[in-house]
Amino acid sequence: MKIIMLGAPGAGKGTQAKQIAAKYQIPHISTGDIFRANIKNGTELGKKAKTYMDQGALVPDELTCDLVMDRIQQEDCKNGFVLDGFPRTIPQAEALDAALTKIGQTMDYAIDVDVPDENIVNRMSGRRACLNCGATYHIVFNPTKVEGKCDACGNDTVLRDDDKPETVQKRLSVYHEQTQPLIDYYKKQNILKSVDGTLPMDDVFAAIVDILGE
């Protein structure tokens, strides 16, 4: 079962991807994790990616696709995988399709976690993160026991710059410009499925399980 997760930043697709991976016992693959693993292990692809990241530049589509293909051809992906954060653009989707075709594979599902922009701005501006241990909270949905203090390590929690309303709006406009077209792309391939991301997390997951089967 090969799945692509789609959805705006803050729609909750990462959380759902992890749950899918756990239920169906397939790897959850995010490009960030792949980059970090390859850089840490000093692979040839990792070294190439690092040269771009060190300059604050985006890793080119072709190299990103090579890294993803390298990952999904590993043994633990033989029963499928969940891609989270890739592809982000039509050229990336086309590169992925072409690379999969070469090894006789295709994607099975593209699941869009659909959430209106207004909900996302409210949701993300309520997020708080501990810069010390990386734990994340939400002032409404998942508050800390002591206000402003991390439950795990006791350090201060903060509103990260990329969760501030003005930054979220910018990220959403980039998403609508670059990633939204993927919805139509996968609709044409008849693999797109949409779920209502405004529902409680467990209900969103239940809707995804209805699509994928038990």
BAFI-3210 file (N, C-alpha, C; in Angstrom, 3 decimals, decimal comma, padded with zeros to 6 digits):
// residues 214
n [1|2|3|4|5|6|7|8|9|10|11|12|13|14|15|16|17|18|19|20|21|22|23|24|25|26|27|28|29|30|31|32|33|34|35|36|37|38|39|40|41|42|43|44|45|46|47|48|49|50|51|52|53|54|55|56|57|58|59|60|61|62|63|64|65|66|67|68|69|70|71|72|73|74|75|76|77|78|79|80|81|82|83|84|85|86|87|88|89|90|91|92|93|94|95|96|97|98|99|100|101|102|103|104|105|106|107|108|109|110|111|112|113|114|115|116|117|118|119|120|121|122|123|124|125|126|127|128|129|130|131|132|133|134|135|136|137|138|139|140|141|142|143|144|145|146|147|148|149|150|151|152|153|154|155|156|157|158|159|160|161|162|163|164|165|166|167|168|169|170|171|172|173|174|175|176|177|178|179|180|181|182|183|184|185|186|187|188|189|190|191|192|193|194|195|196|197|198|199|200|201|202|203|204|205|206|207|208|209|210|211|212|213|214]
n.u [000,848|000,867|001,166|000,435|000,510|-001,444|-002,076|-002,568|-000,010|-000,126|-002,508|-002,572|-001,568|000,835|000,566|-001,524|-000,273|001,669|000,012|-001,214|001,024|001,683|-000,619|-000,813|001,627|003,764|006,507|006,750|007,502|009,259|010,515|012,265|013,284|014,612|016,591|018,042|018,929|020,542|022,502|023,602|024,629|026,511|026,218|026,567|024,460|023,482|025,589|025,490|022,946|023,391|025,110|023,425|021,544|023,127|023,560|021,177|019,497|016,918|016,720|017,328|014,674|015,232|017,312|016,066|014,070|015,653|016,693|014,336|013,522|015,636|015,176|012,606|013,094|014,200|014,330|012,339|010,211|008,817|006,169|004,837|004,429|004,229|004,205|005,185|005,071|006,264|005,462|005,787|005,285|004,144|006,254|007,848|006,072|005,765|008,371|008,608|006,624|007,719|010,109|009,110|007,712|009,826|010,675|008,567|006,352|003,494|001,802|-000,704|-002,667|-003,602|-004,001|-005,915|-005,891|-008,229|-008,542|-009,963|-008,375|-008,727|-009,262|-006,798|-005,027|-005,969|-005,528|-002,739|-001,665|-002,150|-000,361|002,349|005,795|008,473|011,666|013,789|013,424|011,843|009,175|005,680|002,763|-000,676|-002,555|-005,297|-006,157|-004,247|-003,043|-000,276|000,498|001,348|001,033|002,815|005,053|007,023|005,739|007,363|010,118|010,190|011,119|010,681|007,788|007,198|005,750|006,428|008,234|007,412|004,822|003,376|000,563|000,910|003,052|002,050|000,001|001,537|002,831|000,632|-000,209|001,897|001,576|-000,959|-000,315|001,799|001,389|-001,316|-002,142|-001,492|-003,652|-005,500|-003,885|-003,570|-006,206|-006,861|-005,515|-007,085|-006,598|-006,961|-008,172|-010,311|-010,414|-012,216|-010,525|-011,179|-012,465|-012,404|-009,207|-009,188|-011,476|-010,838|-008,821|-010,292|-011,877|-009,914|-009,088|-011,414|-011,215|-008,812|-009,194|-009,514]
n.v [-001,189|001,954|005,232|008,707|011,605|014,472|017,967|021,133|023,096|022,385|021,041|018,611|016,360|015,018|013,833|012,059|010,492|009,168|007,595|005,969|004,594|003,156|001,556|000,010|-001,048|-000,040|001,939|005,385|008,023|010,912|013,728|015,392|013,722|011,849|013,425|014,189|011,670|010,731|012,706|012,466|009,870|010,281|009,738|009,639|010,939|012,349|014,100|015,713|016,884|018,307|020,375|022,153|022,694|023,882|026,324|027,446|026,965|025,445|021,929|020,500|019,272|016,867|015,647|015,387|013,576|011,387|010,728|010,011|007,818|006,099|005,555|004,308|001,956|000,321|-002,569|-002,527|-001,281|-002,933|-003,774|-001,468|002,127|005,375|008,520|011,684|015,023|015,037|014,316|017,909|019,598|019,842|019,172|017,572|015,495|014,394|013,546|011,611|009,757|008,944|007,746|005,663|004,205|003,157|001,125|-000,488|000,232|001,904|004,655|004,083|005,498|008,944|010,923|013,542|015,746|017,778|021,098|024,237|027,436|029,371|027,865|026,626|028,742|029,546|027,180|026,760|029,062|028,630|026,777|025,580|025,259|023,368|024,459|023,182|020,293|019,656|018,935|019,331|021,387|022,499|025,376|025,127|022,505|020,715|021,426|022,495|021,178|022,997|026,356|027,564|026,028|023,214|019,915|017,694|018,394|020,704|023,160|026,492|027,023|028,089|030,302|029,451|031,137|030,294|029,566|031,806|033,961|035,660|034,448|031,922|032,511|033,252|030,827|029,310|030,573|029,943|027,191|026,945|027,866|026,174|023,473|022,807|022,308|019,619|018,212|018,152|016,829|014,236|013,560|013,213|010,896|009,157|008,406|010,013|010,776|012,437|013,721|015,089|017,350|018,953|017,624|015,871|014,423|011,563|010,882|011,738|009,939|007,563|007,931|007,780|005,130|003,881|004,370|003,063|000,491|-002,228]
n.w [000,000|-001,122|-000,272|-000,583|001,353|001,412|001,983|003,570|005,336|008,750|008,628|009,729|008,555|008,983|011,508|010,961|009,037|010,553|012,173|010,266|009,346|011,662|012,066|009,710|009,544|007,946|006,656|007,718|005,802|005,706|003,955|005,311|007,348|005,749|004,530|006,840|007,788|005,681|005,585|008,124|007,931|006,065|003,305|-000,321|-001,645|000,515|001,085|-001,157|-000,836|001,509|000,744|-000,536|001,509|003,466|002,355|002,635|000,584|-001,477|-001,816|-004,965|-007,130|-008,538|-007,087|-004,590|-005,302|-006,011|-003,499|-002,155|-003,725|-003,271|-000,605|-000,620|-001,829|-000,035|002,120|004,189|003,009|001,396|001,618|001,268|001,921|003,527|002,218|003,295|002,917|000,494|-002,867|-003,380|-005,406|-008,863|-010,785|-009,067|-008,511|-011,036|-011,512|-009,528|-010,333|-012,790|-011,932|-010,350|-012,275|-013,712|-012,012|-012,104|-010,515|-008,988|-007,377|-004,852|-003,387|-002,936|-000,303|000,741|003,326|004,191|005,100|005,892|005,311|007,357|009,663|009,919|010,467|012,996|014,378|014,208|015,340|017,931|018,700|020,715|021,389|022,836|022,962|023,955|024,299|022,160|022,316|021,505|021,897|022,384|023,003|023,304|022,441|023,412|026,034|028,170|031,452|033,360|032,744|029,971|030,492|029,670|029,763|029,635|030,091|031,593|030,702|029,161|027,047|023,687|021,176|018,053|015,411|012,855|013,325|013,744|013,018|010,667|009,364|008,916|007,119|004,914|004,372|003,691|001,343|-000,351|-000,366|-001,665|-004,155|-005,054|-004,186|-004,093|-006,821|-007,055|-006,146|-008,259|-010,073|-008,995|-008,885|-011,530|-011,963|-010,695|-008,024|-005,899|-002,667|-000,429|002,909|005,687|007,383|009,520|011,452|014,681|015,568|015,792|014,385|011,836|011,273|011,338|009,078|007,131|007,433|006,594|003,881|003,177|004,078|006,452]
ca.u [000,000|001,756|000,267|000,962|-000,338|-001,526|-002,778|-001,845|000,747|-001,019|-003,757|-002,495|-001,266|001,958|000,001|-002,273|000,702|002,271|-000,994|-001,357|002,235|001,599|-001,705|-000,585|003,020|004,583|007,284|006,320|008,694|009,216|011,755|013,181|013,958|015,533|017,753|018,855|019,560|021,616|023,586|024,231|025,387|027,555|026,065|026,857|023,276|023,427|026,598|024,974|021,830|023,932|025,688|022,306|020,931|024,062|023,441|019,789|018,776|016,098|017,360|016,644|013,687|015,822|018,063|015,065|013,424|016,654|016,749|013,084|013,545|016,617|014,533|011,460|013,532|014,777|013,576|011,155|009,136|008,309|004,708|004,284|004,998|003,443|005,049|004,683|005,891|006,783|005,886|005,166|005,000|003,870|007,486|008,267|005,132|006,090|009,654|008,325|005,910|008,656|011,055|008,353|007,423|011,065|010,791|007,302|005,440|002,706|001,206|-002,066|-003,588|-003,161|-005,041|-005,890|-006,520|-008,748|-008,883|-009,979|-007,258|-009,063|-009,057|-005,364|-004,404|-006,338|-004,924|-001,280|-001,254|-002,293|000,676|003,510|006,856|009,611|012,881|014,797|013,282|011,109|007,768|004,752|001,493|-001,631|-003,164|-006,690|-006,355|-003,282|-002,288|000,678|-000,087|001,647|001,041|004,116|006,164|006,963|005,451|008,428|011,419|010,065|011,580|009,609|007,257|007,115|005,091|007,520|008,016|006,674|003,422|002,712|-000,467|001,372|003,912|001,158|-000,667|002,522|003,028|-000,579|-000,261|002,865|000,941|-002,016|000,321|002,671|000,996|-002,730|-002,319|-001,343|-004,987|-006,023|-002,966|-003,888|-007,615|-006,833|-005,008|-008,100|-006,127|-007,165|-009,262|-010,301|-011,061|-012,480|-009,508|-011,648|-013,023|-011,417|-008,138|-009,562|-012,485|-010,108|-008,132|-011,331|-012,265|-008,810|-009,150|-012,533|-010,712|-007,728|-009,626|-008,939]
ca.v [000,000|003,113|006,360|010,073|012,466|015,859|018,837|022,378|023,053|022,516|020,288|017,403|015,182|014,282|013,011|010,965|009,613|008,312|006,613|005,003|003,760|002,251|000,582|-000,903|-001,520|000,399|003,110|006,772|008,620|012,361|014,128|015,926|012,568|011,250|014,327|014,095|010,343|010,638|013,616|011,847|008,683|010,694|009,119|010,514|011,796|013,221|015,172|016,643|017,632|019,198|021,575|023,089|023,091|024,783|027,662|027,873|026,782|024,234|020,790|020,381|018,197|015,601|015,064|014,971|012,369|010,300|010,351|009,313|006,512|005,276|005,132|003,406|000,657|-000,471|-003,777|-002,303|-000,664|-003,890|-003,851|-000,130|003,247|006,623|009,687|012,865|016,198|014,862|015,511|019,196|020,339|018,981|018,549|016,492|014,376|013,771|012,844|010,420|008,794|008,403|006,857|004,469|003,436|002,422|-000,097|-001,216|000,521|003,141|004,989|003,552|006,515|010,270|011,302|014,976|016,141|019,073|022,016|025,633|028,279|030,060|026,879|026,358|029,899|029,443|025,975|026,881|030,153|028,111|025,773|025,998|024,252|023,450|024,508|022,333|018,863|019,468|018,564|020,364|021,460|023,459|026,023|024,670|021,064|019,886|022,400|021,992|021,121|024,323|027,250|028,050|025,133|021,904|018,782|016,684|018,784|021,866|024,414|027,351|026,741|029,351|030,315|029,529|032,138|029,762|029,357|033,105|034,086|036,238|033,451|030,839|032,992|033,168|029,413|028,834|031,059|029,115|025,878|027,008|028,099|025,082|022,108|022,593|021,658|018,160|017,652|017,842|015,866|012,871|013,296|012,689|009,509|008,382|007,861|011,029|010,630|013,586|013,558|016,362|017,519|019,776|016,707|015,441|013,604|010,144|010,750|011,863|008,649|006,567|008,154|007,270|003,664|003,496|004,421|002,082|-000,854|-002,668]
ca.w [000,000|-001,280|000,004|-000,490|002,183|000,963|002,937|003,865|006,588|009,902|008,434|010,552|007,734|009,584|012,585|010,331|008,365|011,594|012,596|009,160|009,373|012,816|011,891|008,578|009,674|006,805|007,105|007,509|005,200|005,464|003,286|006,337|007,981|004,768|004,432|008,058|007,871|004,683|005,984|009,301|007,512|005,117|001,980|-001,465|-001,841|001,682|000,921|-002,178|-000,236|002,543|000,125|-000,766|002,781|004,156|001,753|002,820|-000,685|-001,561|-002,496|-006,262|-007,253|-009,005|-005,970|-003,594|-005,823|-005,884|-002,078|-001,840|-004,403|-002,539|000,648|-000,788|-002,346|001,053|002,466|005,029|002,218|000,396|001,708|001,088|002,697|003,526|001,930|003,991|002,570|-000,871|-003,619|-003,023|-006,645|-010,028|-011,293|-008,156|-008,706|-012,329|-011,344|-008,714|-011,191|-013,791|-011,229|-009,941|-013,493|-014,054|-011,202|-012,238|-009,409|-009,037|-006,089|-004,715|-002,870|-002,490|000,662|001,031|004,601|003,749|006,199|005,424|005,783|008,615|010,733|010,064|011,145|014,412|014,946|014,329|016,239|019,296|018,989|021,509|021,284|023,756|022,136|024,590|023,985|020,896|022,533|021,022|022,622|021,829|024,171|023,440|022,253|024,133|026,837|029,169|032,803|033,924|031,586|029,503|030,874|029,023|030,659|029,584|030,671|032,483|030,079|028,636|025,709|022,932|019,870|017,077|014,355|011,699|013,699|013,915|011,970|009,391|008,703|008,480|005,896|003,816|004,056|003,019|-000,036|-001,098|-000,530|-002,685|-005,454|-005,502|-003,845|-004,411|-008,133|-006,943|-005,925|-009,605|-010,693|-008,527|-009,223|-012,904|-011,906|-009,952|-006,738|-004,852|-001,698|000,493|004,215|006,351|008,417|010,644|012,457|015,682|014,987|015,700|013,323|010,565|011,062|011,020|007,677|006,300|007,509|005,709|002,505|002,968|004,482|007,743]
c.u [000,888|000,899|001,040|-000,017|-000,275|-002,300|-001,912|-001,019|-000,202|-002,320|-003,757|-002,111|-000,111|001,485|-000,728|-001,332|001,335|001,293|-001,209|-000,178|002,161|000,550|-001,371|000,847|003,841|005,327|006,612|007,558|008,485|010,559|012,765|013,972|014,990|016,789|018,665|019,605|020,732|022,801|024,354|025,120|026,447|027,457|026,359|025,692|023,146|024,389|026,110|023,867|022,361|024,490|024,591|021,756|021,820|023,976|022,031|018,971|017,935|016,875|016,614|015,738|014,312|016,553|017,100|014,413|014,373|016,714|015,504|013,093|014,514|015,964|013,431|011,842|014,219|013,794|012,283|009,982|008,463|006,786|004,035|004,936|004,030|004,407|004,411|005,600|006,555|005,787|005,132|004,737|004,730|005,167|007,984|007,377|005,453|007,392|009,452|007,633|006,856|009,610|010,362|008,057|008,628|011,200|009,449|006,327|004,625|002,196|-000,228|-003,072|-002,866|-004,284|-004,876|-006,633|-006,947|-009,196|-008,889|-008,847|-007,511|-008,832|-007,573|-004,668|-004,704|-005,615|-003,429|-000,860|-001,449|-001,219|001,797|004,537|007,902|010,871|013,971|014,652|012,440|009,645|006,860|003,407|000,548|-002,415|-004,621|-006,771|-005,428|-002,410|-001,286|000,005|000,130|001,797|002,450|005,305|005,958|006,714|006,649|009,700|011,371|010,550|010,393|009,107|007,033|006,249|006,210|007,182|007,168|005,231|002,669|001,746|000,051|002,253|003,060|000,458|000,269|002,704|001,819|-000,637|000,735|002,257|-000,092|-001,424|001,029|002,049|-000,449|-002,927|-002,171|-002,696|-005,574|-005,191|-003,344|-005,361|-007,676|-006,349|-005,980|-007,585|-006,356|-008,376|-009,167|-010,978|-011,203|-011,537|-009,945|-012,243|-011,982|-010,449|-008,523|-010,584|-011,837|-009,435|-009,136|-011,769|-011,186|-008,831|-010,297|-012,074|-009,724|-008,172|-008,911|-007,613]
c.v [001,245|004,382|007,677|010,872|013,895|016,667|020,034|022,218|023,249|021,751|018,994|016,158|014,354|013,336|011,811|009,975|008,652|007,226|005,537|004,025|002,728|001,163|-000,460|-001,447|-001,282|001,658|004,445|007,508|010,112|012,771|014,667|014,814|011,956|012,110|014,145|012,764|010,235|011,534|013,004|010,668|008,995|010,055|010,147|011,482|012,801|014,392|016,212|017,514|018,685|020,483|022,616|023,618|024,065|026,209|028,228|027,740|025,509|023,140|020,594|019,147|016,847|014,878|014,580|013,663|011,168|009,792|009,559|007,917|005,553|004,711|004,084|002,065|-000,193|-001,551|-003,499|-001,681|-001,664|-004,047|-002,490|000,893|004,417|007,779|010,931|014,039|016,084|014,006|016,768|019,973|019,340|018,377|017,407|015,260|013,639|012,983|011,550|009,350|008,126|007,401|005,562|003,570|002,586|001,136|-000,849|-000,981|001,780|003,419|004,459|004,623|007,846|010,770|012,772|015,246|017,599|019,935|023,450|026,451|028,877|029,115|026,659|027,491|029,828|028,293|026,184|027,994|029,745|027,093|026,382|024,881|024,467|023,394|023,613|020,874|018,592|019,080|019,697|020,238|022,378|024,043|025,598|023,145|020,185|020,774|021,724|022,007|022,452|025,269|027,738|027,186|023,751|020,801|017,837|017,121|020,049|023,188|025,223|026,840|028,075|029,166|030,486|030,532|031,580|029,395|030,676|033,336|034,611|035,240|032,319|031,244|032,886|031,720|028,852|029,326|030,300|027,738|025,917|027,157|026,829|023,697|021,793|021,924|020,130|017,474|017,231|016,765|014,434|012,515|012,671|011,239|008,572|007,766|008,852|010,696|011,802|013,223|014,935|016,513|018,390|018,890|016,401|014,423|012,135|009,907|010,861|010,520|007,548|006,684|007,620|005,742|003,136|003,433|003,260|000,654|-001,276|-003,383]
c.w [000,000|-001,275|000,018|000,377|001,643|002,000|003,240|005,138|007,762|009,766|009,247|009,773|008,297|010,681|012,001|009,654|009,365|012,037|011,531|009,190|010,490|012,578|010,825|008,537|008,403|007,241|006,776|007,016|004,986|004,880|004,293|006,998|007,036|004,650|005,644|008,136|006,905|005,032|007,154|008,901|006,458|003,744|000,892|-001,687|-000,693|001,569|-000,084|-001,574|000,737|001,929|-000,147|000,550|003,548|003,614|001,949|001,548|-000,629|-002,279|-003,815|-006,321|-007,579|-007,865|-004,874|-004,017|-005,726|-004,446|-001,674|-002,456|-003,715|-001,273|000,410|-001,419|-001,279|001,500|003,242|004,274|001,267|000,446|001,556|001,995|002,628|003,293|002,513|003,660|001,215|-001,620|-003,159|-004,261|-007,772|-010,595|-010,393|-008,346|-009,999|-012,235|-010,560|-009,559|-012,181|-013,137|-010,792|-011,140|-013,876|-013,260|-011,149|-011,101|-009,691|-007,623|-006,055|-004,304|-002,673|-001,589|001,042|002,339|004,422|004,938|005,647|006,062|007,165|009,814|011,010|010,803|012,650|015,094|015,201|015,273|017,704|019,661|019,835|021,472|022,363|022,914|022,714|024,153|022,744|021,064|022,042|021,735|021,869|023,000|024,380|023,464|023,082|025,017|027,785|030,537|033,526|032,737|031,254|029,856|030,246|030,052|030,760|030,316|031,541|031,912|029,553|027,283|025,009|021,677|018,848|015,982|013,219|012,035|013,907|012,740|010,630|008,619|008,147|007,182|004,693|003,381|003,314|001,577|-000,914|-001,381|-001,663|-004,084|-005,954|-005,343|-004,163|-005,786|-008,088|-006,736|-007,278|-010,283|-010,293|-008,759|-010,616|-012,926|-011,161|-008,660|-005,585|-003,979|-000,729|001,806|004,858|007,548|009,580|011,748|013,533|015,064|014,786|014,597|011,944|010,250|010,687|009,570|006,730|006,288|006,647|004,257|002,248|003,251|005,760|007,553]
res [m|k|i|i|m|l|g|a|p|g|a|g|k|g|t|q|a|k|q|i|a|a|k|y|q|i|p|h|i|s|t|g|d|i|f|r|a|n|i|k|n|g|t|e|l|g|k|k|a|k|t|y|m|d|q|g|a|l|v|p|d|e|l|t|c|d|l|v|m|d|r|i|q|q|e|d|c|k|n|g|f|v|l|d|g|f|p|r|t|i|p|q|a|e|a|l|d|a|a|l|t|k|i|g|q|t|m|d|y|a|i|d|v|d|v|p|d|e|n|i|v|n|r|m|s|g|r|r|a|c|l|n|c|g|a|t|y|h|i|v|f|n|p|t|k|v|e|g|k|c|d|a|c|g|n|d|t|v|l|r|d|d|d|k|p|e|t|v|q|k|r|l|s|v|y|h|e|q|t|q|p|l|i|d|y|y|k|k|q|n|i|l|k|s|v|d|g|t|l|p|m|d|d|v|f|a|a|i|v|d|i|l|g|e]
***
